Amino acid sequence: MSETIEGGPVEITDGNFEDQVEADEGLVMVDFWAEWCGPCRMVGPVIDELAKDYEGRVTVGKVDVDANPATAARFNVRSIPSILFFKNGELVDTVVGMLPKAGFEQKILEHM
C-alpha cells in the first residue's frame, strides 16, 4: 500500500506511476485533474475525504495532467476530472466528471 501524506491523496507523477499504482496489490483510485479546471476543484475535496475515509484500505492519488502529460496520454484522459480505478495494477473502471461522494464510494466498494 502506498503512503499517503497527512491522510490525503498521494501525488502521482509520470515518474512514480508504476511504483504508486501498477505495483500496488490493492485498489487505487487516481484523480486526473488540473489547477485551472473548475469541476476538478469541486471534486477535489470529495477525493480528499475519500483518501482519509479509506486510508489503509484504498490508495487515493492525484495526477496533475499539466505536469504529467505522459500518464494522462497513456490512459487517454481527454476530459477532466477523470477518476480511474486500478486493482492489482490493472485499470478496472473510469469515471469522467463529477459524482457525489456516495457515487465514488459505490465504485470503491464495487472494486474492493
N, C-alpha and C positions, 0 to 999 in steps of 0.2 A: 504494500500500500504506500502511496506517495505521501510525503509530508505536506501538511497544509500550513500556511502562515497565519498564526493567530486564529485558527479555526475557520479561516476563509478559504477562498479558491486558490489553487496553485497556479502560478504563472507558467504557461506552456508556450514554448518558442519553437521555431524551426529547428533549433539546436538540441532541445531536450525532449521533443515529442516522442521519440522512440522509447526513451527511459521512463517518461512520465505516463505514457498512455499505452503504447504497444507492449511493453514489458510487464504491465500491471496484470495481475491474475484475478482481478475482480471487475466491478463495474466502474467505468469512468465516464463522467458527464462533462463534455467540453463545450463551453460557450465561445463561439466565434463572434467577435464584436469589434467596434471601433469607437474612439472617443467622440467623433463627430455625429454618430448615429443616435438620433433621438429615441427610437424604440429600444436600442441597446441599453441606454441609460435607464429606461423604465424597467427593463427586465433584470438589470444588474443587481438591485437589492434582493430580488427573489432568489437569484443564483447564490448570492452571499448567504442568505438564510438557509438555503438547502445545504450549502457546504457545512454550516455549523450543525444543522439538524441531523445530517447523515455522516458526520465526522467519524472516521474509523470503520465505516461500512461502505461508503462510496467516495471515490476520489472525484472532486469537482475542480475543474480547471478552466482557465480563460486564455484564449488566443487572440491577441490584438492583430487583426488581419492586415493593418497597415505596416506593422513592424515585422510580420511573419507571413509574407505573401506565398512562400513555397508550400507551407502546410495548408493554407486556405485553397490554393490551386489544386493541390493533391487530392483534396476531398470535394472539389468542385463547388466550393462555397461561393455562391454568386449573390446571395441576399443575406443580409444580417439584420437582426441576430439569427444565427443558425446554431442550434444546440445538437451536438452529435453524441450518441451513446455508444460506448465501446465496451464489450465484455470479453475478457481474456485477450485483449489486443485486437479484437475484430469489431468492425463497425456493425452495429445491430439495429440502429434506429436514428432518425433525424427529425428534428422539429425546426421548421423555419418560421420565425416570427414569435409573437407573444403567446404565452399561455398563462393562466393563473397558476399560483403555486400548487394548487391541488392537481392541475393537469400535469405538471412536471413530476409531482410525487407519484402519480399514477404510472407514468413512464418508468420511473425508478423502480417501483415495486414490481412492475411487469418484467423487468430485466434482472432483478437481483437473484 
